[in-house]
Amino acid sequence: MKEFGYRRAHDVTDAVALLAADPGARFLGGGTNLVDLMKSGVERPDRLVDIRELPLDRVEPTADGGLRIGATTTNSDLAAHPEVRRRYPALAQAVLAGASGQLRNMATVGGNLLQRTRCGYFTDLSQPCNKRAPGSGCPAVAGEHHNHAVLGASGHCVAVHPSDMGVALTAFDAVVSYESVEGPGETPFADFYLPVGETPHRETALPPGALITHVSLPAAPVAAHSRYRKVRERASYAFAIGSVAAALDIEDGLVREARLALGAVASRPWRARAAEAVLTGAPADGASFAAAADAELAAARPLPDNGYKVTLMRNLVVSVLTGLAAGDTR
């Protein structure tokens, strides 16, 4: 591991200034992803700016009926918060599905959103990778890609985003607030992750050196009737090969409102807007749920070894929506 400096930030302004003064610095929250990447040599910061003691670790109701989540809130605290469990159960379920208890006790909300892909080529310095070394190529396209993207990928990168939390936040129209040297700002979650395109190394819309301070969830009554379900290769602890965050509001047998986001299918959490459009106003039955899944997955472009994901995601969407229609939010 490369030697690095260490500073503890005293407030948000101090944290942003420290990073601005040293372009080779990185913020350190829980370190559950960054420290691993430092050990492997993928990340080589000159300095770590510790933000864990900043007063950003609270979950608070907002005036409009939503929630404001501090960026240094641990995943464990977020999943256990009674208002999260009551108003946005799919978010609590996503966090609990995301890692082991030990990792959740350390990992932070802001860090979770900024975690890097788990693509083996990205973490292997002996291999080219456009995310790690722009312009070097993407060997996953012709190599090992069974858990890679089927939506929104490009020839420059086919890796998927690993966050479970991000899938639920995508479904509920979260907003990311940040502080930069230019002052405070915010970005809707729909715009937070950049399309992979020709620049897969540019992953978010955050300004350089910006610090995530909060994530806000607007009021969404439909979210109280939501569910997150994850498919993984082992039950104990693993990244998803497919996941769904969904919410339904049903009246007189018809879907009044639907929220749907997919995980582990693209370089970012995938909002299933085509499926939502099919569901809205449709009967809350298996035929509608299948039609919605088919509408979203019509854009899928699987690689030779990950075509199974299209069938898996179709079945997963139908299963989750069927459960919600029957009142199952577990």
C-alpha positions in Angstrom: 0.0 0.0 0.0 1.2 3.5 -0.9 2.1 5.7 2.1 -0.5 8.4 2.7 -1.2 11.4 5.0 -4.2 11.6 7.3 -6.3 14.5 8.5 -9.5 14.6 10.5 -12.0 17.2 9.3 -13.6 19.4 12.0 -16.6 20.6 10.0 -17.9 20.4 6.4 -16.2 23.5 5.3 -12.9 22.2 6.7 -13.3 18.9 4.9 -14.0 20.5 1.5 -11.1 22.9 1.9 -8.7 20.1 2.8 -9.6 18.2 -0.3 -9.4 21.3 -2.5 -5.9 22.0 -1.2 -4.8 18.4 -2.2 -6.2 17.0 -5.4 -4.7 13.6 -4.5 -6.7 13.4 -1.3 -9.9 11.3 -0.7 -12.6 11.5 1.9 -12.7 8.6 4.3 -16.0 7.5 5.8 -16.4 3.9 6.8 -13.6 2.8 4.4 -15.3 -0.5 3.6 -14.6 0.0 -0.1 -11.9 2.6 -0.3 -9.5 0.8 2.0 -9.8 -2.5 0.1 -9.1 -0.6 -3.2 -6.1 1.0 -1.5 -4.7 -2.4 -0.5 -5.0 -3.7 -4.1 -3.4 -0.5 -5.5 -6.5 0.6 -7.5 -6.8 3.7 -5.3 -3.6 5.5 -4.4 -4.6 8.7 -2.5 -1.9 11.0 -1.1 -4.1 11.8 1.9 -7.2 10.7 3.6 -9.6 13.3 5.0 -11.6 11.6 7.8 -15.2 12.8 7.9 -16.7 10.3 10.3 -16.9 12.8 13.2 -18.8 15.4 11.2 -22.4 16.0 12.4 -24.0 14.3 9.4 -25.2 11.1 11.1 -28.9 11.8 11.7 -32.1 10.7 10.0 -34.7 13.5 10.3 -38.3 14.0 9.1 -38.7 16.9 6.6 -41.6 19.4 6.5 -43.1 17.8 3.4 -43.4 14.3 5.0 -40.1 12.9 3.7 -36.8 12.1 5.3 -33.4 13.7 5.4 -30.5 11.2 5.8 -27.1 12.4 6.9 -24.2 11.1 4.7 -22.3 9.6 7.6 -25.3 7.7 8.9 -24.2 4.1 9.1 -26.0 1.5 7.1 -27.0 -0.3 10.3 -28.5 2.8 11.8 -30.4 3.6 8.6 -31.9 0.1 8.3 -33.0 0.2 11.9 -34.5 3.6 12.0 -38.3 3.3 12.7 -39.3 6.0 10.2 -37.3 4.4 7.4 -38.9 1.0 8.2 -42.4 2.5 8.3 -42.3 5.0 5.4 -39.8 3.3 3.0 -39.6 -0.4 4.0 -37.9 -1.3 0.7 -35.0 1.0 1.6 -34.5 -0.8 5.0 -34.7 -4.2 3.3 -32.1 -3.1 0.6 -29.6 -2.0 3.2 -30.0 -5.2 5.2 -29.5 -7.2 2.0 -26.4 -5.3 1.2 -23.6 -6.7 3.4 -22.7 -8.4 6.6 -23.6 -6.9 9.9 -20.0 -5.9 10.6 -19.8 -4.0 7.3 -23.1 -2.3 7.8 -21.9 -1.1 11.2 -19.0 0.7 9.5 -20.3 1.6 6.0 -21.9 5.1 5.5 -24.8 6.3 3.3 -22.6 8.6 1.3 -19.9 6.0 0.9 -22.4 3.4 -0.2 -23.5 5.6 -3.1 -19.9 6.2 -4.2 -18.6 2.6 -4.0 -16.9 1.3 -7.1 -17.8 -1.6 -9.3 -16.8 -5.1 -8.2 -15.8 -6.1 -11.8 -12.8 -8.4 -11.5 -11.0 -6.5 -14.3 -11.3 -3.2 -12.5 -9.7 -4.6 -9.3 -6.9 -6.5 -11.2 -4.0 -4.1 -12.0 -2.6 -6.6 -14.5 -5.7 -6.1 -16.7 -6.8 -3.1 -18.8 -10.0 -1.3 -17.6 -11.5 1.9 -18.9 -12.9 2.8 -15.5 -9.4 2.6 -13.9 -7.3 3.6 -16.9 -9.4 5.5 -19.5 -8.7 4.3 -23.0 -7.1 1.0 -22.1 -10.1 -1.1 -23.1 -12.8 -3.3 -21.5 -11.7 -7.0 -21.5 -15.0 -8.0 -19.9 -16.8 -7.6 -23.2 -15.1 -10.7 -24.6 -14.1 -12.2 -21.2 -15.8 -12.9 -17.9 -19.1 -11.1 -17.8 -21.7 -13.4 -16.4 -22.7 -10.8 -13.8 -22.4 -7.7 -16.0 -24.8 -5.3 -17.5 -27.7 -6.0 -19.8 -29.1 -2.5 -19.9 -27.4 0.8 -20.7 -23.9 -0.5 -21.2 -21.5 0.4 -24.0 -18.5 -1.1 -25.7 -16.3 0.9 -23.3 -17.7 -0.7 -20.1 -20.2 -3.4 -19.1 -19.7 -3.4 -15.4 -22.6 -3.0 -13.0 -23.1 -0.7 -10.0 -23.0 -2.8 -6.7 -25.2 -0.7 -4.4 -28.4 -2.2 -3.0 -29.3 1.0 -1.2 -29.0 3.0 -4.4 -31.7 0.8 -6.1 -34.3 1.7 -3.4 -33.3 5.4 -3.5 -33.7 5.4 -7.2 -37.3 4.1 -6.9 -38.2 6.9 -4.4 -36.7 9.9 -6.3 -34.0 10.7 -3.7 -32.0 13.9 -3.9 -28.3 14.1 -3.1 -27.1 17.2 -1.3 -23.4 18.2 -1.3 -20.9 20.9 -0.4 -18.2 22.0 -2.7 -15.7 24.9 -2.9 -18.4 26.7 -4.9 -20.9 26.3 -2.1 -23.9 23.9 -1.5 -25.7 22.1 -4.3 -28.0 19.2 -4.9 -28.7 16.6 -7.7 -31.8 14.5 -8.2 -30.9 10.8 -8.0 -32.0 10.3 -11.6 -29.1 12.5 -12.7 -26.6 11.6 -10.0 -25.0 8.6 -11.9 -23.8 9.4 -15.4 -24.5 7.2 -18.4 -21.5 5.0 -19.0 -21.1 6.1 -22.7 -17.4 6.6 -23.7 -16.3 7.9 -20.3 -16.9 5.1 -17.8 -14.4 6.6 -15.4 -16.7 9.6 -14.9 -19.3 7.9 -12.6 -21.3 10.7 -10.9 -22.4 14.3 -11.5 -20.7 15.5 -8.3 -18.3 18.4 -8.8 -14.7 17.6 -8.2 -13.9 17.5 -4.5 -17.5 17.7 -3.4 -18.7 16.1 -0.2 -22.1 14.4 0.0 -23.8 15.8 3.1 -27.3 14.4 2.9 -29.7 12.3 0.9 -33.3 13.5 1.0 -36.4 11.3 0.3 -39.5 13.3 -0.7 -42.9 12.3 0.7 -44.2 9.3 -1.2 -47.2 7.5 0.3 -46.8 4.7 -2.2 -43.4 3.9 -0.6 -45.0 2.6 2.5 -46.2 -0.4 0.5 -42.8 -1.3 -1.0 -40.4 -4.3 -1.1 -36.8 -5.0 -2.1 -35.8 -8.4 -3.2 -32.3 -9.5 -4.2 -31.0 -12.6 -6.0 -27.4 -13.6 -5.3 -25.2 -16.6 -5.8 -25.1 -17.4 -2.1 -27.5 -16.5 0.6 -25.1 -15.5 3.4 -23.5 -12.4 1.8 -22.8 -11.6 -1.8 -23.4 -8.8 -4.4 -26.6 -9.1 -6.4 -26.9 -10.8 -9.8 -30.3 -9.1 -10.0 -32.5 -7.1 -7.6 -35.8 -5.1 -7.6 -37.2 -2.3 -5.5 -40.9 -1.9 -6.1 -43.9 -0.1 -4.7 -47.6 -0.3 -5.7 -50.7 1.7 -4.9 -53.7 -0.3 -5.9 -57.4 0.8 -5.8 -60.3 -1.2 -7.0 -58.0 -3.7 -8.6 -56.1 -1.1 -10.7 -52.6 0.2 -10.2 -52.9 3.9 -9.3 -49.1 4.4 -8.9 -46.1 2.2 -9.4 -42.4 2.7 -8.5 -39.9 0.2 -9.9 -36.1 0.1 -10.0 -33.7 -2.6 -11.0 -30.2 -3.5 -9.6 -27.2 -5.3 -10.9 -28.3 -4.8 -14.5 -26.5 -1.6 -15.5 -23.7 0.7 -14.5 -26.1 2.6 -12.3 -29.3 1.7 -10.4 -31.9 1.4 -13.2 -35.3 3.2 -12.9 -37.8 1.1 -14.8 -39.9 4.0 -16.3 -41.2 2.0 -19.2 -42.5 -0.7 -16.8 -44.1 2.0 -14.6 -45.9 3.5 -17.6 -47.4 0.1 -18.5 -48.4 -0.6 -14.9 -50.1 2.8 -14.2 -53.9 2.3 -14.7 -53.5 -1.4 -15.5 -55.1 -4.3 -13.6 -53.0 -5.4 -10.7 -52.5 -8.9 -12.1 -49.9 -11.2 -13.5 -50.5 -10.3 -17.1 -49.9 -6.6 -16.4 -46.8 -7.4 -14.3 -45.4 -9.5 -17.1 -46.2 -6.9 -19.7 -44.4 -4.3 -17.6 -41.3 -6.4 -17.2 -41.2 -7.2 -20.9 -41.6 -3.4 -21.8 -38.6 -2.6 -19.6 -36.4 -5.5 -20.7 -37.1 -4.9 -24.4 -34.0 -2.6 -24.4 -31.8 -5.3 -22.9 -28.6 -6.2 -24.9 -27.1 -9.1 -23.1 -23.6 -10.4 -23.7 -23.0 -14.1 -24.6 -22.7 -15.3 -21.1 -25.3 -13.1 -19.2 -28.5 -13.6 -21.2 -29.9 -15.5 -18.2 -30.3 -12.1 -16.5 -33.1 -11.1 -18.8 -35.2 -14.1 -17.8 -34.2 -13.8 -14.2 -35.2 -10.1 -14.0 -38.5 -10.8 -15.8 -39.4 -13.4 -13.2 -38.1 -11.3 -10.3 -40.2 -8.3 -11.3 -43.4 -10.4 -11.7 -42.8 -12.2 -8.4 -42.2 -9.0 -6.4 -45.2 -7.2 -7.9 -47.4 -10.2 -7.4 -46.4 -10.3 -3.8 -47.0 -6.6 -3.3 -50.5 -6.9 -4.9 -51.2 -9.7 -2.4 -50.1 -7.4 0.5 -46.6 -9.0 1.1 -44.0 -6.3 1.9 -41.6 -8.6 3.7 
